[in-house]
């Protein structure tokens, strides 16, 4: 026998919703067995800014390689790092 679920209230703000869920159990309101995986196709991965010191000749070489490929040099660096990780 399935448990009768409570109806989640309508919230006036995100802050009100956050406060509510801090003190209530979601299992009283939602059946996890009926959940579906969300697909967020336009979600971009979060990025973090770093500072990287490179010798001037190395940076110039990277910029020249990026220019010959008609891509920004920082994008090329990211592609190369990703390829190296794989």
Phi, psi and omega per residue, in radians:
X1 nan 2.246 -3.116
X2 -1.441 2.581 -3.127
X3 -1.331 2.430 3.104
X4 -1.261 2.179 -3.099
X5 -1.588 2.531 3.066
X6 -1.375 2.710 3.094
X7 -1.533 2.247 3.129
X8 -1.191 2.385 -3.120
X9 -1.270 2.836 3.019
X10 -1.478 2.400 -3.089
X11 -1.917 2.512 -3.137
X12 -1.460 -0.373 -3.137
X13 -2.691 2.858 3.094
X14 -1.131 -0.620 3.120
X15 -1.105 -0.710 3.118
X16 -1.145 -0.699 3.110
X17 -1.140 -0.748 3.129
X18 -1.042 -0.782 -3.134
X19 -1.095 -0.725 3.134
X20 -1.067 -0.869 -3.053
X21 -1.258 -0.271 3.056
X22 -1.237 -0.384 -3.074
X23 -2.051 0.053 -3.118
X24 -2.205 2.615 3.139
X25 -1.563 2.156 -3.102
X26 -1.148 -0.400 -3.124
X27 -1.204 -0.273 3.063
X28 -1.394 -0.235 -3.039
X29 -2.057 -0.422 -3.068
X30 -2.347 2.496 3.084
X31 -1.702 1.900 -3.098
X32 -1.064 -0.473 -3.137
X33 -1.186 -0.387 -3.137
X34 -1.711 0.090 -3.107
X35 -1.284 2.674 3.097
X36 -2.169 2.612 -3.135
X37 -1.274 2.299 3.122
X38 -1.443 2.438 3.071
X39 -1.968 2.110 -3.117
X40 -2.082 1.423 -2.992
X41 -1.176 -0.446 -3.092
X42 -1.714 0.174 -3.119
X43 -1.347 2.157 3.127
X44 -1.610 2.450 3.108
X45 -1.124 2.534 3.140
X46 -1.197 2.588 3.140
X47 -2.106 2.801 3.115
X48 -2.341 2.326 3.132
X49 -1.366 2.354 3.065
X50 -2.236 2.830 3.048
X51 -1.959 2.247 -3.081
X52 -2.318 2.098 3.132
X53 -1.610 2.163 3.133
X54 -2.149 2.591 3.014
X55 -1.061 2.516 -3.064
X56 -0.980 -0.721 -3.112
X57 -1.145 -0.600 3.117
X58 -1.193 -0.787 3.125
X59 -1.096 -0.715 3.113
X60 -1.108 -0.674 3.091
X61 -1.126 -0.706 3.112
X62 -1.137 -0.758 3.129
X63 -1.102 -0.686 3.117
X64 -1.137 -0.734 3.117
X65 -1.118 -0.709 3.125
X66 -1.161 -0.721 3.137
X67 -1.098 -0.692 3.138
X68 -1.186 -0.435 3.105
X69 -1.647 -0.068 -3.123
X70 1.028 0.805 3.078
X71 -2.314 2.710 3.054
X72 -1.116 2.476 -3.060
X73 -1.103 -0.591 3.127
X74 -1.178 -0.622 3.079
X75 -1.135 -0.710 3.118
X76 -1.109 -0.738 3.092
X77 -1.021 -0.768 3.133
X78 -1.092 -0.724 3.119
X79 -1.098 -0.815 -3.137
X80 -1.091 -0.723 3.115
X81 -1.112 -0.734 3.117
X82 -1.100 -0.754 3.110
X83 -1.080 -0.706 -3.132
X84 -1.159 -0.623 3.125
X85 -1.181 -0.568 -3.117
X86 -1.404 nan nan
